[in-house]
């Protein structure tokens, strides 16, 4: 079982911002986030959308996000 809880996309985006990710560009609901020494990450969720534990684990793997960051 995943250690990640489900979370709203707006909460995840706020956690990524606190972790140092910045908005590079946006096209609709697709936001490209940038952070020094990391490849760009495309965050493609609407703010009110619920992100499940499995997708949270995938996001964490590509961004360095930790459960305690939420």
N, CA, C and O atoms as a CHARMM CRD file, in Angstrom:
* protein
*
  280
    1    1 UNK  N      0.84100  -1.18300   0.00000 PROA 1      0.00000
    2    1 UNK  CA     0.00000   0.00000   0.00000 PROA 1      0.00000
    3    1 UNK  C      0.88900   1.25200   0.00000 PROA 1      0.00000
    4    1 UNK  O      1.97300   1.26800   0.58300 PROA 1      0.00000
    5    2 UNK  N      0.40200   2.28000  -0.66200 PROA 2      0.00000
    6    2 UNK  CA     1.16100   3.51800  -0.79900 PROA 2      0.00000
    7    2 UNK  C      1.13800   4.31900   0.49500 PROA 2      0.00000
    8    2 UNK  O      0.15500   4.29700   1.23500 PROA 2      0.00000
    9    3 UNK  N      2.23300   5.02600   0.75800 PROA 3      0.00000
   10    3 UNK  CA     2.28700   5.89000   1.92900 PROA 3      0.00000
   11    3 UNK  C      1.66100   7.25200   1.64000 PROA 3      0.00000
   12    3 UNK  O      1.56200   8.10100   2.52600 PROA 3      0.00000
   13    4 UNK  N      1.24500   7.44900   0.40500 PROA 4      0.00000
   14    4 UNK  CA     0.69000   8.72800  -0.01500 PROA 4      0.00000
   15    4 UNK  C     -0.81400   8.77800   0.18900 PROA 4      0.00000
   16    4 UNK  O     -1.51200   7.81800  -0.13900 PROA 4      0.00000
   17    5 UNK  N     -1.32700   9.88000   0.72700 PROA 5      0.00000
   18    5 UNK  CA    -2.78000  10.06500   0.79200 PROA 5      0.00000
   19    5 UNK  C     -3.26500  10.67600  -0.52200 PROA 5      0.00000
   20    5 UNK  O     -2.47300  11.22000  -1.29200 PROA 5      0.00000
   21    6 UNK  N     -4.55600  10.58300  -0.76700 PROA 6      0.00000
   22    6 UNK  CA    -5.13100  11.31200  -1.89700 PROA 6      0.00000
   23    6 UNK  C     -5.15200  12.79000  -1.51200 PROA 6      0.00000
   24    6 UNK  O     -5.28900  13.12100  -0.33500 PROA 6      0.00000
   25    7 UNK  N     -5.01600  13.67400  -2.49200 PROA 7      0.00000
   26    7 UNK  CA    -4.99600  15.10900  -2.20400 PROA 7      0.00000
   27    7 UNK  C     -5.55100  15.87900  -3.38800 PROA 7      0.00000
   28    7 UNK  O     -5.50100  15.41200  -4.52600 PROA 7      0.00000
   29    8 UNK  N     -6.07400  17.04800  -3.11700 PROA 8      0.00000
   30    8 UNK  CA    -6.54900  17.93100  -4.17700 PROA 8      0.00000
   31    8 UNK  C     -5.34600  18.49000  -4.93100 PROA 8      0.00000
   32    8 UNK  O     -4.28900  18.72300  -4.34600 PROA 8      0.00000
   33    9 UNK  N     -5.51800  18.69900  -6.22000 PROA 9      0.00000
   34    9 UNK  CA    -4.43100  19.19600  -7.06300 PROA 9      0.00000
   35    9 UNK  C     -3.92500  20.55400  -6.58400 PROA 9      0.00000
   36    9 UNK  O     -2.72500  20.82100  -6.65400 PROA 9      0.00000
   37   10 UNK  N     -4.81100  21.40700  -6.10500 PROA 10     0.00000
   38   10 UNK  CA    -4.37100  22.72700  -5.63400 PROA 10     0.00000
   39   10 UNK  C     -3.43600  22.60000  -4.43200 PROA 10     0.00000
   40   10 UNK  O     -2.49300  23.37800  -4.29300 PROA 10     0.00000
   41   11 UNK  N     -3.69700  21.62200  -3.56600 PROA 11     0.00000
   42   11 UNK  CA    -2.84900  21.39200  -2.40000 PROA 11     0.00000
   43   11 UNK  C     -1.47000  20.85900  -2.82300 PROA 11     0.00000
   44   11 UNK  O     -0.44500  21.24300  -2.25900 PROA 11     0.00000
   45   12 UNK  N     -1.46500  19.98100  -3.81200 PROA 12     0.00000
   46   12 UNK  CA    -0.20600  19.42200  -4.31500 PROA 12     0.00000
   47   12 UNK  C      0.61800  20.51800  -4.99000 PROA 12     0.00000
   48   12 UNK  O      1.83100  20.59400  -4.79400 PROA 12     0.00000
   49   13 UNK  N     -0.03600  21.36000  -5.77900 PROA 13     0.00000
   50   13 UNK  CA     0.66000  22.45400  -6.45400 PROA 13     0.00000
   51   13 UNK  C      1.26500  23.42000  -5.43400 PROA 13     0.00000
   52   13 UNK  O      2.38200  23.89900  -5.62800 PROA 13     0.00000
   53   14 UNK  N      0.54600  23.70700  -4.36100 PROA 14     0.00000
   54   14 UNK  CA     1.06800  24.58000  -3.30400 PROA 14     0.00000
   55   14 UNK  C      2.28100  23.93700  -2.62800 PROA 14     0.00000
   56   14 UNK  O      3.25100  24.62400  -2.30800 PROA 14     0.00000
   57   15 UNK  N      2.22800  22.62700  -2.41300 PROA 15     0.00000
   58   15 UNK  CA     3.36400  21.92000  -1.80000 PROA 15     0.00000
   59   15 UNK  C      4.57800  21.95500  -2.72000 PROA 15     0.00000
   60   15 UNK  O      5.70700  22.10600  -2.25400 PROA 15     0.00000
   61   16 UNK  N      4.35100  21.81700  -4.02800 PROA 16     0.00000
   62   16 UNK  CA     5.45700  21.88800  -4.98300 PROA 16     0.00000
   63   16 UNK  C      6.07600  23.28600  -4.97400 PROA 16     0.00000
   64   16 UNK  O      7.29400  23.42900  -5.07300 PROA 16     0.00000
   65   17 UNK  N      5.24200  24.30300  -4.85700 PROA 17     0.00000
   66   17 UNK  CA     5.75100  25.67700  -4.80600 PROA 17     0.00000
   67   17 UNK  C      6.60500  25.88400  -3.55500 PROA 17     0.00000
   68   17 UNK  O      7.65200  26.52800  -3.61800 PROA 17     0.00000
   69   18 UNK  N      6.16400  25.34200  -2.42300 PROA 18     0.00000
   70   18 UNK  CA     6.95600  25.45100  -1.19200 PROA 18     0.00000
   71   18 UNK  C      8.27200  24.69100  -1.30700 PROA 18     0.00000
   72   18 UNK  O      9.25600  25.05100  -0.66200 PROA 18     0.00000
   73   19 UNK  N      8.29300  23.63900  -2.12600 PROA 19     0.00000
   74   19 UNK  CA     9.50600  22.83100  -2.31500 PROA 19     0.00000
   75   19 UNK  C     10.46300  23.46000  -3.32600 PROA 19     0.00000
   76   19 UNK  O     11.52700  22.90000  -3.59100 PROA 19     0.00000
   77   20 UNK  N     10.10900  24.60600  -3.89300 PROA 20     0.00000
   78   20 UNK  CA    11.02600  25.30800  -4.78300 PROA 20     0.00000
   79   20 UNK  C     10.66300  25.27300  -6.25600 PROA 20     0.00000
   80   20 UNK  O     11.39000  25.83200  -7.07700 PROA 20     0.00000
   81   21 UNK  N      9.55700  24.63200  -6.61500 PROA 21     0.00000
   82   21 UNK  CA     9.13300  24.59600  -8.01600 PROA 21     0.00000
   83   21 UNK  C      8.43600  25.90200  -8.36300 PROA 21     0.00000
   84   21 UNK  O      7.64100  26.41300  -7.57500 PROA 21     0.00000
   85   22 UNK  N      8.73100  26.44500  -9.54300 PROA 22     0.00000
   86   22 UNK  CA     8.10300  27.67800 -10.00400 PROA 22     0.00000
   87   22 UNK  C      7.40700  27.43500 -11.33600 PROA 22     0.00000
   88   22 UNK  O      7.77900  26.53900 -12.09400 PROA 22     0.00000
   89   23 UNK  N      6.40200  28.23700 -11.60400 PROA 23     0.00000
   90   23 UNK  CA     5.65100  28.12600 -12.85300 PROA 23     0.00000
   91   23 UNK  C      6.48300  28.70600 -13.98600 PROA 23     0.00000
   92   23 UNK  O      6.84600  29.88200 -13.96200 PROA 23     0.00000
   93   24 UNK  N      6.78000  27.88300 -14.96700 PROA 24     0.00000
   94   24 UNK  CA     7.56800  28.31900 -16.12000 PROA 24     0.00000
   95   24 UNK  C      6.63700  28.82400 -17.21700 PROA 24     0.00000
   96   24 UNK  O      6.86000  29.88400 -17.80100 PROA 24     0.00000
   97   25 UNK  N      5.59100  28.04600 -17.48600 PROA 25     0.00000
   98   25 UNK  CA     4.57300  28.46700 -18.46200 PROA 25     0.00000
   99   25 UNK  C      3.31400  27.65700 -18.22400 PROA 25     0.00000
  100   25 UNK  O      3.33500  26.64100 -17.52900 PROA 25     0.00000
  101   26 UNK  N      2.20500  28.12200 -18.81300 PROA 26     0.00000
  102   26 UNK  CA     0.93100  27.44600 -18.65300 PROA 26     0.00000
  103   26 UNK  C      0.14200  27.50900 -19.94700 PROA 26     0.00000
  104   26 UNK  O      0.10900  28.53300 -20.62900 PROA 26     0.00000
  105   27 UNK  N     -0.49900  26.38000 -20.27200 PROA 27     0.00000
  106   27 UNK  CA    -1.38800  26.31300 -21.42700 PROA 27     0.00000
  107   27 UNK  C     -2.62500  25.55100 -20.97700 PROA 27     0.00000
  108   27 UNK  O     -2.61600  24.32200 -20.91000 PROA 27     0.00000
  109   28 UNK  N     -3.67600  26.27800 -20.67300 PROA 28     0.00000
  110   28 UNK  CA    -4.87400  25.64600 -20.13600 PROA 28     0.00000
  111   28 UNK  C     -4.59500  25.11800 -18.73500 PROA 28     0.00000
  112   28 UNK  O     -4.10800  25.85800 -17.88000 PROA 28     0.00000
  113   29 UNK  N     -4.89800  23.84200 -18.49200 PROA 29     0.00000
  114   29 UNK  CA    -4.63100  23.26500 -17.17600 PROA 29     0.00000
  115   29 UNK  C     -3.24500  22.63400 -17.10000 PROA 29     0.00000
  116   29 UNK  O     -2.86900  22.09400 -16.06000 PROA 29     0.00000
  117   30 UNK  N     -2.48300  22.69600 -18.18500 PROA 30     0.00000
  118   30 UNK  CA    -1.12900  22.13400 -18.19400 PROA 30     0.00000
  119   30 UNK  C     -0.13700  23.20100 -17.73500 PROA 30     0.00000
  120   30 UNK  O      0.09300  24.19300 -18.42800 PROA 30     0.00000
  121   31 UNK  N      0.43600  22.98300 -16.57200 PROA 31     0.00000
  122   31 UNK  CA     1.42500  23.91100 -16.03400 PROA 31     0.00000
  123   31 UNK  C      2.79400  23.25500 -16.10700 PROA 31     0.00000
  124   31 UNK  O      2.97000  22.12800 -15.64600 PROA 31     0.00000
  125   32 UNK  N      3.75400  23.94900 -16.67800 PROA 32     0.00000
  126   32 UNK  CA     5.12500  23.44800 -16.71100 PROA 32     0.00000
  127   32 UNK  C      5.86300  24.09900 -15.55000 PROA 32     0.00000
  128   32 UNK  O      5.96700  25.32300 -15.46700 PROA 32     0.00000
  129   33 UNK  N      6.37100  23.25800 -14.65800 PROA 33     0.00000
  130   33 UNK  CA     7.06900  23.73200 -13.47700 PROA 33     0.00000
  131   33 UNK  C      8.56800  23.53000 -13.65900 PROA 33     0.00000
  132   33 UNK  O      9.00400  22.57100 -14.29700 PROA 33     0.00000
  133   34 UNK  N      9.34400  24.43400 -13.09800 PROA 34     0.00000
  134   34 UNK  CA    10.80200  24.36200 -13.21200 PROA 34     0.00000
  135   34 UNK  C     11.42200  24.49500 -11.83300 PROA 34     0.00000
  136   34 UNK  O     10.89700  25.17600 -10.95200 PROA 34     0.00000
  137   35 UNK  N     12.56300  23.82000 -11.67000 PROA 35     0.00000
  138   35 UNK  CA    13.34700  23.89900 -10.43500 PROA 35     0.00000
  139   35 UNK  C     14.79700  23.65300 -10.81700 PROA 35     0.00000
  140   35 UNK  O     15.08300  22.75800 -11.61200 PROA 35     0.00000
  141   36 UNK  N     15.72100  24.44200 -10.25800 PROA 36     0.00000
  142   36 UNK  CA    17.13200  24.25400 -10.60300 PROA 36     0.00000
  143   36 UNK  C     17.59200  22.81100 -10.35000 PROA 36     0.00000
  144   36 UNK  O     17.22800  22.20100  -9.34500 PROA 36     0.00000
  145   37 UNK  N     18.37800  22.29000 -11.25700 PROA 37     0.00000
  146   37 UNK  CA    18.96300  20.94500 -11.18400 PROA 37     0.00000
  147   37 UNK  C     17.94300  19.81100 -11.32100 PROA 37     0.00000
  148   37 UNK  O     18.27100  18.66100 -11.02600 PROA 37     0.00000
  149   38 UNK  N     16.73700  20.10000 -11.75200 PROA 38     0.00000
  150   38 UNK  CA    15.70700  19.08600 -11.99200 PROA 38     0.00000
  151   38 UNK  C     15.16100  19.28500 -13.40000 PROA 38     0.00000
  152   38 UNK  O     15.11200  20.41700 -13.88000 PROA 38     0.00000
  153   39 UNK  N     14.74800  18.20800 -14.07500 PROA 39     0.00000
  154   39 UNK  CA    14.08000  18.40100 -15.37100 PROA 39     0.00000
  155   39 UNK  C     12.70700  19.04200 -15.15500 PROA 39     0.00000
  156   39 UNK  O     12.09200  18.86300 -14.10400 PROA 39     0.00000
  157   40 UNK  N     12.23500  19.78700 -16.15200 PROA 40     0.00000
  158   40 UNK  CA    10.90100  20.39900 -16.05400 PROA 40     0.00000
  159   40 UNK  C      9.85200  19.32200 -15.81900 PROA 40     0.00000
  160   40 UNK  O      9.99700  18.18200 -16.26000 PROA 40     0.00000
  161   41 UNK  N      8.79100  19.70900 -15.11300 PROA 41     0.00000
  162   41 UNK  CA     7.70800  18.78400 -14.78400 PROA 41     0.00000
  163   41 UNK  C      6.39200  19.39900 -15.22800 PROA 41     0.00000
  164   41 UNK  O      6.09800  20.54700 -14.89300 PROA 41     0.00000
  165   42 UNK  N      5.59400  18.64100 -15.98400 PROA 42     0.00000
  166   42 UNK  CA     4.28300  19.12200 -16.44400 PROA 42     0.00000
  167   42 UNK  C      3.22600  18.64300 -15.46400 PROA 42     0.00000
  168   42 UNK  O      3.01100  17.44300 -15.29700 PROA 42     0.00000
  169   43 UNK  N      2.56900  19.60400 -14.81900 PROA 43     0.00000
  170   43 UNK  CA     1.49900  19.32500 -13.86200 PROA 43     0.00000
  171   43 UNK  C      0.18700  19.58100 -14.59700 PROA 43     0.00000
  172   43 UNK  O     -0.16400  20.73200 -14.85600 PROA 43     0.00000
  173   44 UNK  N     -0.54200  18.51300 -14.93600 PROA 44     0.00000
  174   44 UNK  CA    -1.70900  18.63800 -15.81900 PROA 44     0.00000
  175   44 UNK  C     -2.99900  18.24300 -15.11000 PROA 44     0.00000
  176   44 UNK  O     -3.70500  17.33500 -15.54900 PROA 44     0.00000
  177   45 UNK  N     -3.30200  18.93000 -14.00900 PROA 45     0.00000
  178   45 UNK  CA    -4.51800  18.64100 -13.25100 PROA 45     0.00000
  179   45 UNK  C     -5.27700  19.94400 -13.00700 PROA 45     0.00000
  180   45 UNK  O     -4.67000  21.00300 -12.84500 PROA 45     0.00000
  181   46 UNK  N     -6.60300  19.85900 -12.98100 PROA 46     0.00000
  182   46 UNK  CA    -7.42700  21.00300 -12.59400 PROA 46     0.00000
  183   46 UNK  C     -7.34200  21.15400 -11.08300 PROA 46     0.00000
  184   46 UNK  O     -7.16500  20.16300 -10.37400 PROA 46     0.00000
  185   47 UNK  N     -7.46700  22.37800 -10.57800 PROA 47     0.00000
  186   47 UNK  CA    -7.26900  22.65100  -9.15700 PROA 47     0.00000
  187   47 UNK  C     -8.14500  21.81100  -8.23300 PROA 47     0.00000
  188   47 UNK  O     -7.67000  21.37100  -7.18600 PROA 47     0.00000
  189   48 UNK  N     -9.38700  21.57800  -8.57800 PROA 48     0.00000
  190   48 UNK  CA   -10.30300  20.84400  -7.70700 PROA 48     0.00000
  191   48 UNK  C    -10.23000  19.34200  -7.86300 PROA 48     0.00000
  192   48 UNK  O    -10.92200  18.61100  -7.15400 PROA 48     0.00000
  193   49 UNK  N     -9.40300  18.86800  -8.77700 PROA 49     0.00000
  194   49 UNK  CA    -9.31400  17.44200  -9.06400 PROA 49     0.00000
  195   49 UNK  C     -8.59600  16.69700  -7.94300 PROA 49     0.00000
  196   49 UNK  O     -7.61100  17.19000  -7.39400 PROA 49     0.00000
  197   50 UNK  N     -9.09400  15.51000  -7.60700 PROA 50     0.00000
  198   50 UNK  CA    -8.47600  14.66900  -6.58500 PROA 50     0.00000
  199   50 UNK  C     -7.39100  13.81200  -7.23900 PROA 50     0.00000
  200   50 UNK  O     -7.63700  13.15300  -8.25000 PROA 50     0.00000
  201   51 UNK  N     -6.19400  13.82400  -6.65800 PROA 51     0.00000
  202   51 UNK  CA    -5.08600  13.01200  -7.15600 PROA 51     0.00000
  203   51 UNK  C     -4.92000  11.84200  -6.19500 PROA 51     0.00000
  204   51 UNK  O     -4.72800  12.03900  -4.99600 PROA 51     0.00000
  205   52 UNK  N     -4.99400  10.63700  -6.72000 PROA 52     0.00000
  206   52 UNK  CA    -4.93000   9.43900  -5.89800 PROA 52     0.00000
  207   52 UNK  C     -3.51400   9.09100  -5.45500 PROA 52     0.00000
  208   52 UNK  O     -2.54500   9.68300  -5.93200 PROA 52     0.00000
  209   53 UNK  N     -3.39600   8.12900  -4.54300 PROA 53     0.00000
  210   53 UNK  CA    -2.08800   7.75200  -3.99400 PROA 53     0.00000
  211   53 UNK  C     -1.08800   7.26800  -5.04100 PROA 53     0.00000
  212   53 UNK  O      0.09900   7.58000  -4.94700 PROA 53     0.00000
  213   54 UNK  N     -1.53700   6.53300  -6.00900 PROA 54     0.00000
  214   54 UNK  CA    -0.62200   6.00900  -7.02600 PROA 54     0.00000
  215   54 UNK  C     -0.02800   7.14100  -7.87000 PROA 54     0.00000
  216   54 UNK  O      1.17200   7.15200  -8.14000 PROA 54     0.00000
  217   55 UNK  N     -0.86300   8.08100  -8.27900 PROA 55     0.00000
  218   55 UNK  CA    -0.37700   9.22200  -9.05600 PROA 55     0.00000
  219   55 UNK  C      0.49300  10.13700  -8.18000 PROA 55     0.00000
  220   55 UNK  O      1.45200  10.73100  -8.67300 PROA 55     0.00000
  221   56 UNK  N      0.17100  10.25000  -6.90800 PROA 56     0.00000
  222   56 UNK  CA     0.99100  11.04400  -5.98800 PROA 56     0.00000
  223   56 UNK  C      2.40600  10.46200  -5.91100 PROA 56     0.00000
  224   56 UNK  O      3.38800  11.20300  -5.87900 PROA 56     0.00000
  225   57 UNK  N      2.50000   9.13600  -5.88200 PROA 57     0.00000
  226   57 UNK  CA     3.81200   8.48500  -5.83600 PROA 57     0.00000
  227   57 UNK  C      4.59800   8.77100  -7.11700 PROA 57     0.00000
  228   57 UNK  O      5.81100   8.97400  -7.06900 PROA 57     0.00000
  229   58 UNK  N      3.91800   8.78600  -8.24300 PROA 58     0.00000
  230   58 UNK  CA     4.59000   9.09500  -9.51300 PROA 58     0.00000
  231   58 UNK  C      5.07800  10.53500  -9.54900 PROA 58     0.00000
  232   58 UNK  O      6.18700  10.81300 -10.00500 PROA 58     0.00000
  233   59 UNK  N      4.23400  11.45700  -9.06000 PROA 59     0.00000
  234   59 UNK  CA     4.61900  12.87200  -9.00800 PROA 59     0.00000
  235   59 UNK  C      5.83900  13.02900  -8.09600 PROA 59     0.00000
  236   59 UNK  O      6.77800  13.75500  -8.41900 PROA 59     0.00000
  237   60 UNK  N      5.80900  12.34200  -6.96100 PROA 60     0.00000
  238   60 UNK  CA     6.90600  12.43600  -5.99400 PROA 60     0.00000
  239   60 UNK  C      8.21700  11.95500  -6.59200 PROA 60     0.00000
  240   60 UNK  O      9.26900  12.54800  -6.35100 PROA 60     0.00000
  241   61 UNK  N      8.15700  10.89000  -7.36500 PROA 61     0.00000
  242   61 UNK  CA     9.36200  10.33200  -7.96200 PROA 61     0.00000
  243   61 UNK  C     10.02200  11.32900  -8.91400 PROA 61     0.00000
  244   61 UNK  O     11.24800  11.38300  -9.00700 PROA 61     0.00000
  245   62 UNK  N      9.21400  12.11400  -9.61700 PROA 62     0.00000
  246   62 UNK  CA     9.75600  13.05500 -10.61300 PROA 62     0.00000
  247   62 UNK  C     10.06200  14.43600 -10.04200 PROA 62     0.00000
  248   62 UNK  O     10.76100  15.22500 -10.67800 PROA 62     0.00000
  249   63 UNK  N      9.53200  14.74500  -8.81700 PROA 63     0.00000
  250   63 UNK  CA     9.69900  16.09200  -8.27900 PROA 63     0.00000
  251   63 UNK  C     10.42400  16.14300  -6.94700 PROA 63     0.00000
  252   63 UNK  O     10.83200  17.21800  -6.50800 PROA 63     0.00000
  253   64 UNK  N     10.59200  14.99900  -6.29400 PROA 64     0.00000
  254   64 UNK  CA    11.23600  14.99900  -4.98000 PROA 64     0.00000
  255   64 UNK  C     10.29500  15.34100  -3.84400 PROA 64     0.00000
  256   64 UNK  O     10.74700  15.54500  -2.71700 PROA 64     0.00000
  257   65 UNK  N      9.00900  15.40900  -4.10500 PROA 65     0.00000
  258   65 UNK  CA     8.01000  15.72200  -3.07600 PROA 65     0.00000
  259   65 UNK  C      7.93800  14.58500  -2.07100 PROA 65     0.00000
  260   65 UNK  O      8.07200  13.41900  -2.44300 PROA 65     0.00000
  261   66 UNK  N      7.72800  14.91100  -0.80500 PROA 66     0.00000
  262   66 UNK  CA     7.60200  13.91000   0.25200 PROA 66     0.00000
  263   66 UNK  C      6.23300  14.02600   0.90100 PROA 66     0.00000
  264   66 UNK  O      5.63000  15.09900   0.86200 PROA 66     0.00000
  265   67 UNK  N      5.72700  12.95700   1.49400 PROA 67     0.00000
  266   67 UNK  CA     4.38600  13.01600   2.13600 PROA 67     0.00000
  267   67 UNK  C      4.27400  14.13200   3.17200 PROA 67     0.00000
  268   67 UNK  O      3.22000  14.75700   3.29600 PROA 67     0.00000
  269   68 UNK  N      5.34000  14.38400   3.90900 PROA 68     0.00000
  270   68 UNK  CA     5.27100  15.43200   4.94500 PROA 68     0.00000
  271   68 UNK  C      5.23600  16.83700   4.34600 PROA 68     0.00000
  272   68 UNK  O      4.94200  17.79600   5.05900 PROA 68     0.00000
  273   69 UNK  N      5.53100  16.98100   3.04000 PROA 69     0.00000
  274   69 UNK  CA     5.45800  18.28700   2.37700 PROA 69     0.00000
  275   69 UNK  C      4.01700  18.74700   2.18300 PROA 69     0.00000
  276   69 UNK  O      3.75700  19.94400   2.05700 PROA 69     0.00000
  277   70 UNK  N      3.09100  17.80900   2.16000 PROA 70     0.00000
  278   70 UNK  CA     1.69000  18.17900   1.96900 PROA 70     0.00000
  279   70 UNK  C      1.17700  18.81500   3.24400 PROA 70     0.00000
  280   70 UNK  O      0.01200  19.20600   3.31300 PROA 70     0.00000
